[in-house]
Amino acid sequence: MTYRPSVPPASMPPYPAHPAPHAESIQADTPSNEPDESGQANGISVPTKILGAAVGIGSAAIVAALLYARQRKA
């Protein structure tokens, strides 16, 4: 038994709070670890991985520079 606070009928929303699930969302596909036709298991290409690493290193360098500059002023 769940607790339901008393709410006036005029305050009830016209739509359900939790809609019923759709039939296609109930039957989920099982993920496979096999590579697809492009030969990649996770779908991320090599240039994208290199770009992601470059962005991560660059943002870390910017944060380090900002922290170093803040330390020098004090």
N, C-alpha and C positions, 0 to 999 in steps of 0.2 A: 504494500500500500504506500503510495507516494503522497507527499503533502502538496496540496494545491491551495494557494492563497485565494481568498475571496476577491473577485474582480467584478466590478459592475458590468452588465452586459454591453453598455455603451462603450466601454474601454477595450472590448475584445477586438483583435484585428480581423479584417475580412478574409484573411488567408490563413492556412494552417501553418503552425510554427515549424513542423517537421513534415514535409511532403512525403508521400509514399515513394519508395524507390521504383525506378523504371525497370522494365524487364531486362533490357540490355546491360544495365549496370549491375544486376545480380549475377550474371554469368560473365565473370572476368576471365580474360585470356591468361593462361599461365605464361610467365616470362621464360624465355629460353636464353641460355648462355652461349648458344651456337652463333658463330659469325654469320651475318647475312651475306648477300651477294657481293657487297663491296669488300668483304674480308675483315671487317671491324666488328668486334664483339660489343662495344659500348656506344658506337655511333659517333664518336668524336674523331675528327680527322687530325692528322699530325700537325698541319699548319695552325689549326685552332688550339691545339695543346701548347704549341710554341708561343702563340700570341697570348694565351692565358698566363703562361709562366712569365712572359715579359711584363705584362700588366701587373702581376703580383709583385715582382721584384721592383718595378718602378714605383708602385705605391708604397712599398716598404721603405724605399730610399727617401721618398718625400716625407713620410712620417718621421724617419730618423733625422732628416735635416731640420724639420720643424722643431723637434724636441731638442736638438743640439743648439739651435738658434735661441730657443727660449731659455736654455740653461746658461748660455753665454751672457745674456742681458742681465741676469740676476746678480 
